[in-house]
Amino acid sequence: MPSKDADAFLEALVKVMLEARQRQKISQESWATASGIDRASISRLERLERIPSILALYDLAKALGSPLHVFVEKAHKSVADTKKTSK
């Protein structure tokens, strides 16, 4: 079972990727086609009902036109900023 920190990180990572998808006006269906991940899995991921593999995250990030580390860094910063403000 993931730790609270891991859960917070996954939630932040999914949020960052979802925002990028929406900003680019990419549908779940288009994202699925571009990434090779089925649309139902993407839907479950965006609802935080699925923990993706690192390989799936790599393909999803690539389909958004950015390397995975960009999304990881943004999510990490978001979690760190949240921790700072909650102290």
C-alpha positions in Angstrom: 0.0 0.0 0.0 1.5 3.4 -1.0 2.3 5.9 1.7 0.4 9.2 2.1 3.3 11.0 0.4 3.2 8.6 -2.5 -0.6 9.1 -2.8 -0.2 12.9 -2.7 2.5 12.7 -5.4 0.4 10.5 -7.7 -2.6 12.8 -7.3 -0.4 15.8 -8.1 1.1 14.0 -11.1 -2.2 13.0 -12.5 -3.5 16.6 -12.0 -0.5 18.1 -13.9 -0.9 15.7 -16.8 -4.7 16.2 -16.9 -4.2 20.0 -17.0 -1.7 19.6 -19.8 -4.1 17.5 -21.8 -6.9 19.9 -21.3 -4.7 22.9 -22.1 -3.8 21.3 -25.4 -7.5 20.4 -26.0 -6.7 16.7 -26.4 -9.6 14.4 -25.8 -9.1 11.2 -23.8 -9.7 9.2 -27.0 -7.0 11.2 -28.9 -4.6 10.8 -25.9 -5.3 7.1 -25.9 -4.6 6.7 -29.6 -1.3 8.7 -29.3 -0.1 6.9 -26.2 -1.2 3.4 -26.9 -3.0 3.3 -23.6 -6.7 2.4 -23.8 -9.2 5.2 -23.1 -10.8 3.4 -20.2 -7.5 3.1 -18.4 -6.9 6.8 -19.0 -10.3 7.6 -17.5 -9.6 5.4 -14.5 -6.2 7.1 -14.1 -7.7 10.6 -14.2 -10.2 9.6 -11.5 -7.3 8.2 -9.4 -8.8 4.7 -9.6 -5.7 3.2 -11.3 -2.0 3.4 -10.4 -0.1 3.5 -13.7 3.2 1.8 -14.5 6.2 4.0 -15.1 6.1 2.8 -18.7 2.5 3.9 -19.1 3.4 7.3 -17.6 6.3 7.5 -20.1 4.0 6.9 -23.1 1.3 9.3 -21.8 3.9 12.1 -21.2 5.4 11.5 -24.7 1.9 11.8 -26.2 1.5 15.2 -24.5 4.8 16.3 -26.1 6.9 16.5 -23.0 9.3 14.2 -21.3 8.0 12.5 -18.2 10.5 14.2 -15.9 8.8 17.6 -16.6 5.5 16.3 -15.2 7.3 14.6 -12.3 9.1 17.8 -11.4 5.9 19.8 -11.5 4.1 17.3 -9.3 7.0 17.1 -6.8 7.0 20.9 -6.5 3.3 20.9 -6.0 3.5 18.4 -3.2 6.4 20.3 -1.6 4.6 23.6 -1.8 1.5 22.0 -0.2 3.6 20.6 2.6 5.1 24.1 3.2 1.8 25.8 3.4 0.2 23.2 5.7 2.9 23.7 8.4 
